[in-house]
């Protein structure tokens, strides 16, 4: 089975990490993978050893002729299109459908438009052979808003690399809280800063990542022991310096960075977004979205109790090994793609 993946993104994020996991595991799942990626994210895929074509970004455009030509040259049996949100990658989806049966991967719920725009989006999605989502919330939106056939909409939970040598809590003399992601409103780092201002115990904090809200967040952090190191290339190295990991997002499906932190054996505090509560169970502390008081209380409980940090981190690691491995995610994805490739056209 020949599978072409399409990454029509303007910045590197969790959707691109998801794609990288699948490209690297395709051979073990009975597939030959290739990639068509937009110029802004091409460098991130440079070290993935698959056939690769770089094309212009087509998000929010009417057509994607270069994407279509690149896909035609790869001659896939199935095309998988990364969907940043429900509507923004329509041109890439249309290009894929011109070449082979297409499957979309909806990483985040979002605006499905209204009126004629929704009708056009519905028609496009109904032409796809299937849609994957890492969350039941994403599946429910596709069924409710676009009326898709339930048999063609699949939930495949995200997974992360589970290293054999987890770092665990760093054991810093002053416990270090860490967060990592794009510096945008979606990630809720402003809520995290508000929670940190409420803490009355020693800590320091680091917020890794880059994005359009970076300067505003640095201003908001004035007077707090918070460092902003910028873009993080070495995620494992970043996580190894932490005692507590926090996810403060307003909207997610099942964020890979949270799963990576759990796989490293870190105690985690996370907002109740997407599929998170179902995925982490009792092995992370889950708090309401946009509630700095609850976030502060959860962090304080871990900061003052090293034994609880170690115990929660060990439970997080065990759950990651058992249920959140990227190999399991890839096997489930390629199982769906095999069914699409085998179906009569």
C-alpha positions in Angstrom: 0.0 0.0 0.0 1.4 3.4 -1.1 0.3 6.2 1.2 1.0 9.9 0.5 0.7 12.3 3.5 0.0 16.0 3.0 1.1 18.6 5.5 -0.4 22.0 4.5 0.7 23.9 7.6 2.2 27.4 8.1 4.0 26.4 11.4 5.4 23.3 13.1 3.2 21.8 15.8 1.6 18.7 17.1 0.0 17.8 13.8 3.4 17.6 12.2 4.8 15.5 15.0 1.8 13.2 14.5 2.7 12.9 10.8 6.3 12.2 11.6 5.4 9.3 13.9 3.4 7.8 11.0 6.1 8.3 8.3 8.6 6.6 10.5 6.4 3.6 11.3 4.8 3.1 7.8 7.1 0.2 6.8 6.3 -1.7 10.0 2.6 -1.3 9.3 2.8 -2.7 5.7 2.9 0.6 3.9 5.3 2.7 1.8 5.0 6.4 2.8 5.7 9.6 0.9 5.1 13.2 1.8 3.9 16.4 0.2 4.6 19.3 2.6 4.2 23.1 2.5 7.3 25.2 2.5 6.9 26.6 6.0 7.2 23.1 7.6 9.5 21.4 5.1 12.7 21.8 7.2 11.1 19.8 10.0 10.6 16.8 7.8 14.1 16.9 6.2 15.4 14.1 8.4 12.5 11.7 7.8 13.7 9.2 5.3 10.8 9.2 2.8 10.2 10.5 -0.7 9.3 14.2 -0.2 8.0 17.0 -2.3 7.9 20.6 -1.1 5.1 22.8 -2.4 3.6 26.3 -1.7 1.3 26.7 1.3 -2.3 26.5 0.2 -4.2 27.0 3.5 -7.3 29.3 2.9 -6.7 29.3 -0.9 -9.1 28.2 -3.6 -6.8 25.6 -5.4 -3.6 23.7 -4.9 -2.2 22.7 -8.3 1.3 22.1 -7.1 0.0 19.8 -4.4 -2.1 17.9 -7.0 0.9 17.5 -9.3 3.2 16.3 -6.5 0.6 13.7 -5.4 0.1 12.5 -8.9 3.8 11.9 -9.3 3.9 9.8 -6.1 1.0 7.5 -7.4 -0.5 6.7 -4.0 -3.2 4.2 -3.3 -4.4 6.5 -0.4 -3.8 10.1 0.4 -3.9 11.4 4.0 -4.4 15.1 4.5 -3.5 16.8 7.8 -6.4 19.1 8.7 -5.4 22.0 10.9 -9.0 22.7 11.6 -12.2 21.8 9.7 -12.1 24.4 6.9 -8.7 25.7 6.3 -7.1 23.0 4.2 -10.0 22.6 1.7 -7.7 23.2 -1.3 -5.3 20.4 -0.3 -8.2 18.0 0.3 -9.7 18.8 -3.2 -6.2 18.2 -4.8 -5.9 14.8 -2.9 -9.4 13.7 -4.1 -8.4 14.3 -7.7 -5.6 11.7 -7.3 -6.7 8.9 -5.0 -9.1 8.0 -2.2 -8.4 10.6 0.5 -8.6 10.4 4.3 -8.5 13.6 6.4 -7.1 13.8 9.9 -8.9 16.5 11.9 -6.6 17.4 14.7 -8.7 20.2 16.2 -12.4 21.1 16.3 -13.2 24.5 14.9 -15.4 26.6 12.7 -17.4 24.6 10.1 -18.8 27.8 8.6 -22.4 28.6 7.8 -24.7 28.7 4.8 -23.2 28.1 1.4 -19.7 27.8 2.8 -20.8 24.9 5.1 -22.6 23.3 2.2 -19.4 23.3 0.2 -17.4 22.0 3.1 -20.0 19.2 3.7 -19.8 18.2 0.0 -16.0 18.1 0.2 -15.9 16.0 3.3 -18.5 13.6 2.0 -16.2 12.8 -0.9 -13.5 11.6 1.4 -13.1 7.9 2.1 -12.8 8.6 5.8 -11.9 11.1 8.5 -9.8 10.4 11.6 -9.9 12.4 14.8 -7.9 11.9 18.0 -10.9 12.8 20.0 -14.6 11.9 20.3 -15.3 15.6 20.4 -13.9 15.9 16.8 -15.9 13.0 15.6 -19.1 14.4 17.1 -18.6 17.7 15.4 -18.2 16.1 12.0 -21.4 14.0 12.5 -23.4 16.9 13.9 -22.2 19.8 11.7 -21.4 18.0 8.4 -23.7 15.0 8.6 -20.9 12.5 7.7 -21.5 8.8 7.7 -20.6 7.5 11.2 -19.0 4.4 9.6 -16.4 6.7 7.9 -15.4 8.8 10.9 -12.9 7.1 13.2 -11.4 8.0 16.6 -7.7 7.1 16.8 -6.2 8.4 20.0 -2.8 10.1 19.8 0.3 8.4 20.9 3.9 9.5 21.7 7.4 7.9 21.6 7.8 6.1 24.9 11.6 6.1 25.7 13.2 3.2 27.5 15.0 5.6 29.8 12.4 8.1 31.2 13.9 11.1 33.0 11.2 11.5 35.7 11.1 14.5 37.9 14.4 16.4 37.8 14.7 16.9 41.6 15.6 20.5 41.5 16.2 22.2 44.8 13.5 24.7 43.8 10.8 22.7 41.9 10.6 23.7 38.2 7.3 23.9 36.4 7.4 23.6 32.6 5.0 24.1 29.7 5.7 23.8 26.0 3.7 24.9 22.9 3.0 27.6 20.4 2.7 31.0 22.2 -0.9 31.6 21.1 -4.2 32.1 23.0 -5.2 28.5 22.3 -2.5 27.2 24.7 -3.7 29.3 27.6 -0.3 30.4 28.8 -1.9 33.6 30.1 -4.0 31.5 32.4 -0.9 29.7 33.5 0.8 33.0 34.4 -2.2 34.1 36.3 -2.1 30.8 38.3 1.7 31.2 39.0 1.0 34.6 40.5 -1.3 32.9 43.1 1.4 30.5 44.3 2.8 31.1 47.7 5.5 28.4 47.7 9.0 28.5 46.0 9.1 27.6 42.3 10.6 28.6 39.0 9.0 28.0 35.6 9.9 27.8 32.0 7.5 28.2 29.0 9.1 26.8 25.8 7.9 27.7 22.3 7.4 30.5 19.9 4.4 32.3 18.5 2.6 35.6 17.9 1.8 36.2 21.6 5.3 35.8 22.8 6.0 39.4 23.6 2.6 39.9 25.3 3.3 36.9 27.5 6.7 38.1 28.5 5.2 41.4 29.6 2.5 39.5 31.5 5.2 37.5 33.3 7.0 40.5 34.7 8.1 39.9 38.3 7.6 36.1 38.1 10.4 33.6 38.1 9.5 32.5 34.5 11.9 31.9 31.6 11.0 32.0 27.9 13.7 30.1 26.0 12.0 30.3 22.6 11.7 27.5 20.1 12.7 24.1 21.6 14.4 21.6 19.3 15.2 19.0 22.0 11.9 18.2 23.6 13.3 15.4 25.7 16.1 17.6 27.0 13.5 20.3 27.9 11.3 17.8 29.8 14.3 16.4 31.6 14.8 19.7 33.5 11.3 19.7 34.9 9.7 18.6 38.1 6.1 19.2 37.0 4.6 19.6 33.5 1.5 21.7 33.0 -0.8 21.9 30.0 -3.0 25.0 30.3 -4.7 24.9 26.9 -8.2 26.2 26.1 -8.7 23.9 23.1 -7.0 20.6 22.2 -7.9 17.1 21.0 -5.3 14.9 22.7 -2.0 17.0 22.8 1.1 15.0 22.0 3.3 17.1 24.3 1.2 16.0 27.3 1.7 12.3 26.3 5.4 12.9 25.9 5.7 14.4 29.4 3.8 11.4 30.8 6.1 9.0 28.9 9.1 10.7 30.6 7.5 10.0 34.0 6.7 13.6 34.9 3.7 14.4 37.1 1.3 16.4 35.0 -1.4 19.0 35.6 -3.7 19.5 32.6 -6.9 21.3 31.7 -10.0 19.3 30.8 -9.8 19.6 27.0 -10.7 17.2 24.2 -9.9 13.6 25.0 -7.5 14.4 27.9 -9.6 13.2 30.8 -10.5 9.9 29.1 -6.8 9.3 28.1 -5.1 10.2 31.4 -7.6 8.8 33.9 -6.4 9.3 37.4 -2.7 9.4 36.4 -2.6 13.2 35.9 -4.3 16.1 37.7 -7.2 17.5 35.5 -8.5 21.0 36.2 -11.2 23.1 34.5 -10.3 25.2 31.5 -9.6 28.9 32.1 -9.6 28.5 35.9 -6.3 30.0 37.3 -7.4 29.3 40.9 -7.9 25.6 40.3 -4.6 25.4 38.3 -2.7 27.1 41.1 -4.2 24.8 43.7 -3.2 21.7 41.7 0.3 23.0 41.1 0.8 23.9 44.8 -0.3 20.4 45.9 2.5 18.9 43.8 5.2 21.6 44.5 5.0 21.0 48.3 5.0 17.1 48.1 8.0 15.5 46.4 6.7 12.0 47.2 3.4 12.7 45.5 5.3 14.1 42.4 7.3 10.9 42.2 4.3 8.7 42.6 2.2 10.5 40.1 5.0 10.6 37.6 5.5 6.8 37.9 1.8 6.3 37.3 1.9 8.6 34.3 4.8 6.6 32.8 3.0 3.3 33.4 -0.1 4.5 31.6 2.0 5.8 28.7 3.7 2.4 28.3 0.4 0.6 28.5 -1.9 2.8 26.4 -0.3 5.9 24.8 2.6 4.6 22.6 2.9 6.0 19.1 3.3 2.5 17.7 -0.2 1.6 18.8 -1.6 4.9 17.3 0.2 4.2 13.9 -1.1 0.6 13.8 -4.7 1.8 14.3 -4.3 4.5 11.6 -2.8 2.2 9.0 -5.5 -0.4 9.7 -8.1 2.2 8.7 -6.0 3.2 5.6 -5.7 -0.5 4.5 -9.5 -0.7 4.6 -9.8 2.4 2.4 -7.2 1.1 -0.1 -8.9 -2.3 -0.4 -12.4 -0.9 -0.9 -13.9 -0.8 -4.4 -13.5 2.7 -5.9 
